[in-house]
Amino acid sequence: MSLRPLQDRVIIKRVDNKKTTESGIILAGSAEEKQDLGEVLAVGPGKKADNGQIIPVDLKVGDKVLFGKYAGQSVKVDGEELLVIREDEILAVFA
């Protein structure tokens, strides 16, 4: 199954979480903090403006992005956890 985001939404895969702290302590699954970094996997066509024109999303597949910890909606597709998020919830793109 594949997801095609609608409007100004993007599909993001979070980067791998660290399993140990800097001091070498191994974290249990519930103690791990979700990363707020990810890679864009799919981009919607854009948001419709009041005049009917589509405003395209200013991201592309492969972009590395920073987003808020509680942004978007988590979904599981083919056993992989992904995030569906609106463009305005993305804080920055790594250059």
N, CA, C and O atoms as a GROMACS GRO file, in nm:
protein
  380
    1MET      N    1   0.085  -0.117   0.000
    1MET     CA    2   0.000   0.000   0.000
    1MET      C    3   0.090   0.124   0.000
    1MET      O    4   0.197   0.125   0.061
    2SER      N    5   0.046   0.227  -0.069
    2SER     CA    6   0.120   0.353  -0.066
    2SER      C    7   0.024   0.466  -0.032
    2SER      O    8  -0.097   0.455  -0.054
    3LEU      N    9   0.079   0.572   0.023
    3LEU     CA   10  -0.002   0.688   0.061
    3LEU      C   11   0.027   0.803  -0.034
    3LEU      O   12   0.143   0.828  -0.069
    4ARG      N   13  -0.077   0.872  -0.075
    4ARG     CA   14  -0.064   0.994  -0.156
    4ARG      C   15  -0.126   1.106  -0.074
    4ARG      O   16  -0.248   1.109  -0.055
    5PRO      N   17  -0.044   1.198  -0.025
    5PRO     CA   18  -0.098   1.305   0.059
    5PRO      C   19  -0.185   1.401  -0.022
    5PRO      O   20  -0.160   1.425  -0.140
    6LEU      N   21  -0.287   1.455   0.043
    6LEU     CA   22  -0.378   1.551  -0.018
    6LEU      C   23  -0.343   1.692   0.027
    6LEU      O   24  -0.280   1.712   0.130
    7GLN      N   25  -0.384   1.789  -0.052
    7GLN     CA   26  -0.367   1.932  -0.022
    7GLN      C   27  -0.222   1.964   0.014
    7GLN      O   28  -0.131   1.927  -0.059
    8ASP      N   29  -0.201   2.033   0.127
    8ASP     CA   30  -0.066   2.075   0.164
    8ASP      C   31  -0.001   1.981   0.265
    8ASP      O   32   0.085   2.022   0.344
    9ARG      N   33  -0.041   1.855   0.262
    9ARG     CA   34   0.016   1.757   0.355
    9ARG      C   35   0.137   1.688   0.293
    9ARG      O   36   0.149   1.677   0.171
   10VAL      N   37   0.227   1.643   0.380
   10VAL     CA   38   0.344   1.567   0.336
   10VAL      C   39   0.355   1.441   0.422
   10VAL      O   40   0.309   1.438   0.536
   11ILE      N   41   0.415   1.338   0.366
   11ILE     CA   42   0.442   1.214   0.439
   11ILE      C   43   0.589   1.216   0.478
   11ILE      O   44   0.676   1.238   0.394
   12ILE      N   45   0.615   1.195   0.606
   12ILE     CA   46   0.751   1.202   0.659
   12ILE      C   47   0.785   1.073   0.731
   12ILE      O   48   0.702   1.015   0.801
   13LYS      N   49   0.908   1.028   0.712
   13LYS     CA   50   0.962   0.916   0.790
   13LYS      C   51   1.059   0.975   0.890
   13LYS      O   52   1.155   1.043   0.853
   14ARG      N   53   1.034   0.949   1.018
   14ARG     CA   54   1.125   0.999   1.122
   14ARG      C   55   1.262   0.935   1.106
   14ARG      O   56   1.274   0.821   1.061
   15VAL      N   57   1.367   1.010   1.142
   15VAL     CA   58   1.501   0.952   1.142
   15VAL      C   59   1.510   0.855   1.259
   15VAL      O   60   1.430   0.863   1.352
   16ASP      N   61   1.605   0.763   1.254
   16ASP     CA   62   1.619   0.662   1.359
   16ASP      C   63   1.642   0.727   1.494
   16ASP      O   64   1.718   0.822   1.508
   17ASN      N   65   1.572   0.673   1.595
   17ASN     CA   66   1.592   0.720   1.732
   17ASN      C   67   1.720   0.662   1.788
   17ASN      O   68   1.758   0.549   1.756
   18LYS      N   69   1.788   0.740   1.871
   18LYS     CA   70   1.905   0.688   1.941
   18LYS      C   71   1.856   0.591   2.048
   18LYS      O   72   1.758   0.619   2.118
   19LYS      N   73   1.924   0.479   2.062
   19LYS     CA   74   1.886   0.380   2.162
   19LYS      C   75   1.966   0.395   2.291
   19LYS      O   76   1.933   0.332   2.391
   20THR      N   77   2.070   0.478   2.289
   20THR     CA   78   2.150   0.501   2.408
   20THR      C   79   2.171   0.651   2.427
   20THR      O   80   2.167   0.729   2.332
   21THR      N   81   2.191   0.690   2.552
   21THR     CA   82   2.220   0.830   2.580
   21THR      C   83   2.367   0.857   2.550
   21THR      O   84   2.442   0.764   2.520
   22GLU      N   85   2.408   0.982   2.557
   22GLU     CA   86   2.549   1.017   2.531
   22GLU      C   87   2.642   0.950   2.631
   22GLU      O   88   2.757   0.922   2.598
   23SER      N   89   2.593   0.924   2.752
   23SER     CA   90   2.677   0.859   2.853
   23SER      C   91   2.675   0.706   2.840
   23SER      O   92   2.739   0.637   2.919
   24GLY      N   93   2.601   0.653   2.742
   24GLY     CA   94   2.602   0.509   2.717
   24GLY      C   95   2.489   0.432   2.782
   24GLY      O   96   2.487   0.309   2.774
   25ILE      N   97   2.394   0.499   2.847
   25ILE     CA   98   2.282   0.430   2.910
   25ILE      C   99   2.183   0.387   2.803
   25ILE      O  100   2.143   0.468   2.719
   26ILE      N  101   2.144   0.259   2.807
   26ILE     CA  102   2.048   0.207   2.710
   26ILE      C  103   1.908   0.243   2.757
   26ILE      O  104   1.872   0.219   2.873
   27LEU      N  105   1.828   0.301   2.667
   27LEU     CA  106   1.693   0.346   2.702
   27LEU      C  107   1.590   0.238   2.671
   27LEU      O  108   1.597   0.170   2.568
   28ALA      N  109   1.493   0.224   2.760
   28ALA     CA  110   1.378   0.138   2.733
   28ALA      C  111   1.291   0.206   2.628
   28ALA      O  112   1.300   0.328   2.612
   29GLY      N  113   1.209   0.131   2.557
   29GLY     CA  114   1.125   0.187   2.451
   29GLY      C  115   1.041   0.305   2.495
   29GLY      O  116   1.029   0.402   2.421
   30SER      N  117   0.983   0.300   2.614
   30SER     CA  118   0.896   0.409   2.659
   30SER      C  119   0.975   0.531   2.703
   30SER      O  120   0.920   0.641   2.711
   31ALA      N  121   1.105   0.515   2.732
   31ALA     CA  122   1.186   0.628   2.776
   31ALA      C  123   1.241   0.708   2.659
   31ALA      O  124   1.289   0.820   2.677
   32GLU      N  125   1.235   0.650   2.540
   32GLU     CA  126   1.289   0.720   2.423
   32GLU      C  127   1.198   0.836   2.385
   32GLU      O  128   1.076   0.824   2.388
   33GLU      N  129   1.259   0.947   2.350
   33GLU     CA  130   1.184   1.062   2.302
   33GLU      C  131   1.172   1.052   2.151
   33GLU      O  132   1.269   1.018   2.083
   34LYS      N  133   1.055   1.082   2.098
   34LYS     CA  134   1.039   1.079   1.953
   34LYS      C  135   1.123   1.189   1.891
   34LYS      O  136   1.128   1.302   1.941
   35GLN      N  137   1.190   1.154   1.782
   35GLN     CA  138   1.272   1.252   1.712
   35GLN      C  139   1.182   1.350   1.639
   35GLN      O  140   1.073   1.315   1.594
   36ASP      N  141   1.227   1.472   1.626
   36ASP     CA  142   1.152   1.573   1.553
   36ASP      C  143   1.221   1.606   1.421
   36ASP      O  144   1.206   1.716   1.367
   37LEU      N  145   1.297   1.510   1.371
   37LEU     CA  146   1.365   1.520   1.242
   37LEU      C  147   1.314   1.410   1.152
   37LEU      O  148   1.286   1.299   1.198
   38GLY      N  149   1.301   1.440   1.023
   38GLY     CA  150   1.254   1.336   0.932
   38GLY      C  151   1.288   1.365   0.788
   38GLY      O  152   1.341   1.471   0.754
   39GLU      N  153   1.256   1.267   0.704
   39GLU     CA  154   1.278   1.278   0.560
   39GLU      C  155   1.144   1.276   0.489
   39GLU      O  156   1.058   1.193   0.520
   40VAL      N  157   1.125   1.366   0.395
   40VAL     CA  158   1.001   1.375   0.319
   40VAL      C  159   0.995   1.260   0.219
   40VAL      O  160   1.085   1.243   0.138
   41LEU      N  161   0.886   1.180   0.226
   41LEU     CA  162   0.867   1.067   0.135
   41LEU      C  163   0.769   1.099   0.023
   41LEU      O  164   0.782   1.046  -0.087
   42ALA      N  165   0.672   1.186   0.050
   42ALA     CA  166   0.571   1.222  -0.050
   42ALA      C  167   0.517   1.362  -0.019
   42ALA      O  168   0.513   1.403   0.097
   43VAL      N  169   0.476   1.433  -0.123
   43VAL     CA  170   0.429   1.571  -0.109
   43VAL      C  171   0.295   1.585  -0.181
   43VAL      O  172   0.280   1.540  -0.295
   44GLY      N  173   0.197   1.647  -0.114
   44GLY     CA  174   0.068   1.674  -0.176
   44GLY      C  175   0.079   1.784  -0.280
   44GLY      O  176   0.182   1.850  -0.290
   45PRO      N  177  -0.028   1.805  -0.358
   45PRO     CA  178  -0.025   1.903  -0.466
   45PRO      C  179  -0.021   2.048  -0.418
   45PRO      O  180   0.030   2.135  -0.489
   46GLY      N  181  -0.073   2.074  -0.299
   46GLY     CA  182  -0.074   2.211  -0.247
   46GLY      C  183  -0.210   2.250  -0.195
   46GLY      O  184  -0.308   2.176  -0.208
   47LYS      N  185  -0.214   2.367  -0.136
   47LYS     CA  186  -0.336   2.420  -0.074
   47LYS      C  187  -0.409   2.509  -0.174
   47LYS      O  188  -0.346   2.583  -0.249
   48LYS      N  189  -0.541   2.501  -0.174
   48LYS     CA  190  -0.621   2.584  -0.264
   48LYS      C  191  -0.643   2.721  -0.201
   48LYS      O  192  -0.693   2.731  -0.089
   49ALA      N  193  -0.606   2.826  -0.273
   49ALA     CA  194  -0.624   2.964  -0.227
   49ALA      C  195  -0.770   3.005  -0.245
   49ALA      O  196  -0.846   2.935  -0.312
   50ASP      N  197  -0.808   3.118  -0.187
   50ASP     CA  198  -0.945   3.168  -0.198
   50ASP      C  199  -0.987   3.192  -0.343
   50ASP      O  200  -1.105   3.180  -0.376
   51ASN      N  201  -0.891   3.226  -0.429
   51ASN     CA  202  -0.924   3.251  -0.570
   51ASN      C  203  -0.927   3.123  -0.653
   51ASN      O  204  -0.946   3.128  -0.775
   52GLY      N  205  -0.907   3.007  -0.587
   52GLY     CA  206  -0.915   2.879  -0.657
   52GLY      C  207  -0.782   2.825  -0.707
   52GLY      O  208  -0.774   2.710  -0.748
   53GLN      N  209  -0.678   2.908  -0.705
   53GLN     CA  210  -0.547   2.862  -0.750
   53GLN      C  211  -0.483   2.772  -0.645
   53GLN      O  212  -0.505   2.790  -0.525
   54ILE      N  213  -0.404   2.676  -0.691
   54ILE     CA  214  -0.331   2.586  -0.601
   54ILE      C  215  -0.197   2.652  -0.567
   54ILE      O  216  -0.121   2.691  -0.655
   55ILE      N  217  -0.169   2.662  -0.437
   55ILE     CA  218  -0.040   2.711  -0.390
   55ILE      C  219   0.046   2.588  -0.363
   55ILE      O  220   0.019   2.515  -0.267
   56PRO      N  221   0.148   2.562  -0.446
   56PRO     CA  222   0.224   2.438  -0.431
   56PRO      C  223   0.302   2.432  -0.300
   56PRO      O  224   0.340   2.535  -0.244
   57VAL      N  225   0.326   2.310  -0.253
   57VAL     CA  226   0.404   2.286  -0.133
   57VAL      C  227   0.551   2.314  -0.165
   57VAL      O  228   0.601   2.273  -0.270
   58ASP      N  229   0.619   2.384  -0.076
   58ASP     CA  230   0.758   2.426  -0.097
   58ASP      C  231   0.856   2.322  -0.042
   58ASP      O  232   0.956   2.358   0.020
   59LEU      N  233   0.828   2.194  -0.066
   59LEU     CA  234   0.914   2.084  -0.024
   59LEU      C  235   0.922   1.984  -0.138
   59LEU      O  236   0.840   1.985  -0.230
   60LYS      N  237   1.024   1.898  -0.132
   60LYS     CA  238   1.034   1.793  -0.232
   60LYS      C  239   1.074   1.663  -0.164
   60LYS      O  240   1.127   1.664  -0.053
   61VAL      N  241   1.048   1.552  -0.230
   61VAL     CA  242   1.084   1.421  -0.177
   61VAL      C  243   1.234   1.419  -0.152
   61VAL      O  244   1.313   1.462  -0.236
   62GLY      N  245   1.272   1.368  -0.035
   62GLY     CA  246   1.413   1.361   0.002
   62GLY      C  247   1.459   1.472   0.094
   62GLY      O  248   1.566   1.461   0.154
   63ASP      N  249   1.381   1.581   0.105
   63ASP     CA  250   1.419   1.690   0.196
   63ASP      C  251   1.426   1.639   0.339
   63ASP      O  252   1.343   1.558   0.381
   64LYS      N  253   1.525   1.687   0.414
   64LYS     CA  254   1.535   1.658   0.557
   64LYS      C  255   1.473   1.777   0.630
   64LYS      O  256   1.511   1.892   0.606
   65VAL      N  257   1.378   1.749   0.719
   65VAL     CA  258   1.301   1.856   0.782
   65VAL      C  259   1.299   1.845   0.933
   65VAL      O  260   1.322   1.739   0.991
   66LEU      N  261   1.270   1.959   0.996
   66LEU     CA  262   1.253   1.970   1.140
   66LEU      C  263   1.108   2.008   1.165
   66LEU      O  264   1.055   2.097   1.098
   67PHE      N  265   1.042   1.941   1.260
   67PHE     CA  266   0.902   1.968   1.289
   67PHE      C  267   0.878   1.956   1.438
   67PHE      O  268   0.962   1.901   1.510
   68GLY      N  269   0.765   2.008   1.486
   68GLY     CA  270   0.732   2.002   1.627
   68GLY      C  271   0.708   1.860   1.675
   68GLY      O  272   0.662   1.775   1.599
   69LYS      N  273   0.740   1.833   1.800
   69LYS     CA  274   0.728   1.698   1.857
   69LYS      C  275   0.586   1.643   1.849
   69LYS      O  276   0.567   1.522   1.838
   70TYR      N  277   0.486   1.729   1.855
   70TYR     CA  278   0.347   1.683   1.856
   70TYR      C  279   0.275   1.713   1.725
   70TYR      O  280   0.152   1.710   1.720
   71ALA      N  281   0.350   1.741   1.621
   71ALA     CA  282   0.291   1.776   1.491
   71ALA      C  283   0.244   1.651   1.417
   71ALA      O  284   0.302   1.543   1.433
   72GLY      N  285   0.140   1.666   1.338
   72GLY     CA  286   0.097   1.562   1.246
   72GLY      C  287   0.024   1.445   1.309
   72GLY      O  288  -0.008   1.445   1.428
   73GLN      N  289   0.000   1.345   1.225
   73GLN     CA  290  -0.072   1.224   1.263
   73GLN      C  291   0.013   1.103   1.227
   73GLN      O  292   0.053   1.088   1.112
   74SER      N  293   0.041   1.017   1.325
   74SER     CA  294   0.118   0.896   1.298
   74SER      C  295   0.030   0.791   1.232
   74SER      O  296  -0.086   0.773   1.269
   75VAL      N  297   0.086   0.723   1.132
   75VAL     CA  298   0.017   0.613   1.065
   75VAL      C  299   0.118   0.501   1.042
   75VAL      O  300   0.237   0.526   1.027
   76LYS      N  301   0.068   0.377   1.038
   76LYS     CA  302   0.154   0.263   1.005
   76LYS      C  303   0.117   0.213   0.867
   76LYS      O  304   0.000   0.182   0.841
   77VAL      N  305   0.215   0.205   0.779
   77VAL     CA  306   0.195   0.156   0.643
   77VAL      C  307   0.298   0.046   0.619
   77VAL      O  308   0.418   0.070   0.628
   78ASP      N  309   0.250  -0.073   0.589
   78ASP     CA  310   0.338  -0.188   0.566
   78ASP      C  311   0.437  -0.206   0.681
   78ASP      O  312   0.554  -0.236   0.658
   79GLY      N  313   0.390  -0.188   0.804
   79GLY     CA  314   0.472  -0.208   0.922
   79GLY      C  315   0.568  -0.094   0.954
   79GLY      O  316   0.645  -0.102   1.049
   80GLU      N  317   0.564   0.011   0.876
   80GLU     CA  318   0.654   0.125   0.896
   80GLU      C  319   0.576   0.244   0.950
   80GLU      O  320   0.471   0.279   0.896
   81GLU      N  321   0.627   0.306   1.057
   81GLU     CA  322   0.558   0.422   1.115
   81GLU      C  323   0.595   0.548   1.038
   81GLU      O  324   0.712   0.583   1.025
   82LEU      N  325   0.493   0.616   0.987
   82LEU     CA  326   0.511   0.738   0.911
   82LEU      C  327   0.431   0.850   0.976
   82LEU      O  328   0.350   0.825   1.065
   83LEU      N  329   0.455   0.972   0.934
   83LEU     CA  330   0.386   1.088   0.988
   83LEU      C  331   0.324   1.166   0.873
   83LEU      O  332   0.392   1.201   0.776
   84VAL      N  333   0.194   1.195   0.885
   84VAL     CA  334   0.125   1.281   0.788
   84VAL      C  335   0.115   1.418   0.854
   84VAL      O  336   0.056   1.432   0.962
   85ILE      N  337   0.172   1.519   0.789
   85ILE     CA  338   0.185   1.649   0.852
   85ILE      C  339   0.156   1.760   0.751
   85ILE      O  340   0.187   1.745   0.633
   86ARG      N  341   0.096   1.869   0.796
   86ARG     CA  342   0.071   1.984   0.708
   86ARG      C  343   0.201   2.063   0.690
   86ARG      O  344   0.287   2.065   0.778
   87GLU      N  345   0.212   2.125   0.575
   87GLU     CA  346   0.332   2.203   0.545
   87GLU      C  347   0.360   2.309   0.652
   87GLU      O  348   0.476   2.332   0.686
   88ASP      N  349   0.256   2.374   0.704
   88ASP     CA  350   0.279   2.481   0.801
   88ASP      C  351   0.324   2.431   0.938
   88ASP      O  352   0.359   2.512   1.024
   89GLU      N  353   0.324   2.298   0.961
   89GLU     CA  354   0.375   2.242   1.085
   89GLU      C  355   0.525   2.212   1.076
   89GLU      O  356   0.588   2.178   1.176
   90ILE      N  357   0.581   2.223   0.957
   90ILE     CA  358   0.724   2.200   0.937
   90ILE      C  359   0.796   2.330   0.969
   90ILE      O  360   0.763   2.436   0.915
   91LEU      N  361   0.895   2.321   1.056
   91LEU     CA  362   0.964   2.440   1.106
   91LEU      C  363   1.082   2.482   1.019
   91LEU      O  364   1.109   2.602   1.005
   92ALA      N  365   1.152   2.385   0.960
   92ALA     CA  366   1.271   2.418   0.881
   92ALA      C  367   1.308   2.302   0.790
   92ALA      O  368   1.270   2.187   0.814
   93VAL      N  369   1.384   2.334   0.686
   93VAL     CA  370   1.440   2.235   0.595
   93VAL      C  371   1.592   2.246   0.605
   93VAL      O  372   1.647   2.356   0.600
   94PHE      N  373   1.659   2.132   0.620
   94PHE     CA  374   1.805   2.133   0.625
   94PHE      C  375   1.860   2.158   0.485
   94PHE      O  376   1.819   2.093   0.389
   95ALA      N  377   1.954   2.252   0.475
   95ALA     CA  378   2.012   2.288   0.345
   95ALA      C  379   2.131   2.199   0.313
   95ALA      O  380   2.192   2.214   0.207
   0.00000   0.00000   0.00000
